[in-house]
Amino acid sequence: MVTGTHPEDVDLFDYVEGDLAAARLEQLEAHLASCAQCAEHVAMVRAGRDVLQESQLLELSPQRREAILASLPERHAPGRRFSVSPKRALAVLVPVAAVGAVVAAIVTTGDFGMTGSGGGGVTARAEAAATSREATGGGAASAPTTKQAYDTLLTSGSAEAVARDLRAKGIKAKVVGDYVEVRGATRGEVEQALGKRRTGLVRIVFK
Amino acid sequence: MQDPDGPLVQRAQKGDRWAFEQLVERHQHRMFTLAARLLGSPEDAGDAVQEAFIRAWLALPNFRRGARFSTWLYRICVNAAHDQRAKAQRVEPSDEIELTDPRDEFARQELSGELQRALDELEEEYRLAVVLYDVLGCSYAEIAELTEVAEGTVKSRIFRGRSRLAEILGTSRGPR
């Protein structure tokens, strides 16, 4: 379709993409041969396309992937509707079982597994597999022992800065490996103390 | 056309975390690229992707059979990126997360380059269209479904987005 004397954008786009039927292609090439404005426009579009298509895919870091997998909340049975928003669910439904598995690994090894490129993957995969097995193992999924079932929060910044900020608000916090251990404070108190910090990669473990 | 993610999605809908982990593996880099190109920051993009996967996991039981999973997932990612942008504008910058992985360093370099500066200048609808089509290789039909516009509108947006991008780059590059 032609508006006035120039083809429409969609026609020119199909031309650039090589999607025009032969008859229309011939018409359009005849127009481009005599219309410097459209020819220049097509050249610009090709230049833009080339720059975009030469750009590379950006990769998510393994640390972030592990943080994603570790922060997936427990989910209710399929089809059941949630009465809380995903945001609220993120804050409230941090999976006790998954956290238990991760914390058990921390307690056992003293290594949070987030510093290297390899250790974290193994830990989180093992945790996810353990959770999956637990979920499909039949019967009610029982929480791990109370001793291991520590609650956690993920926040932004460095572990040192988070611990320093919490201590400044009177909360007992110390850096252990690359997570922050909090004692004697509730989740609500810590969230309030963190104020405007965003969700991030630093894990706070409540004991 | 059969959704290549279909079997994993069905398992993940029933609560299979392993299946969802495979879906994360499969889509993580494209999700990150999408969020990073929309937001221009690897930290904000990482937060948006994390939020998007959590939302997807929670909403998966309600995912409609017959829909394409990747299109649904990318839409969640675009929404999470919008929310992240609004949040980043509200929130005072805290201590930057120490991103030491080479992938983060590469992302940071890419996002401080000419292409990203030009993308940042594009109108949102053009930026989204060219990133989905030219960078991620989505089809017109997928983009039309994701952005809820006709395929002709998608083509027009890609066309104008590319043209505008070249114009900005030509201007910013100056004489060579």
Interface residues (C-beta under 8 A of the other chain):
Chain A: D9 V10 L12 F13 D14 V16 H41 M44 V45 R46 A47 G48 R49 V51 L52 Q53 S55 Q56 L57 L58 E59 L60 S61 P62 Q63 R64 R65 A67 I68 L69 S71 L72 P73 R75 H76 A77 P78 G79 R80 R81 F82 P86 A89 L90 S117 R125 A128 A129 T131 S132 A135 T136 S156 G157 S158 A161 K196 R197 R198 T199 G200 L201 V202
Chain B: Q13 K14 G15 D16 R17 W18 F20 E21 V24 E25 Q28 H29 R30 M31 F32 T33 A36 R37 P42 E43 A45 G46 D47 V49 Q50 E51 F53 I54 R55 W57 L58 A59 L60 P61 N62 K87 A88 R90 V91 E92 S94 D95 E96 I97 E98 L99 D101 R103 D104 F106 A107 E110 L111 L115 V130 V131 D134 V135 G152 K155 S156 I158 F159 R160 G161 R162 S163 R164 L165 A166 E167 L169 G170
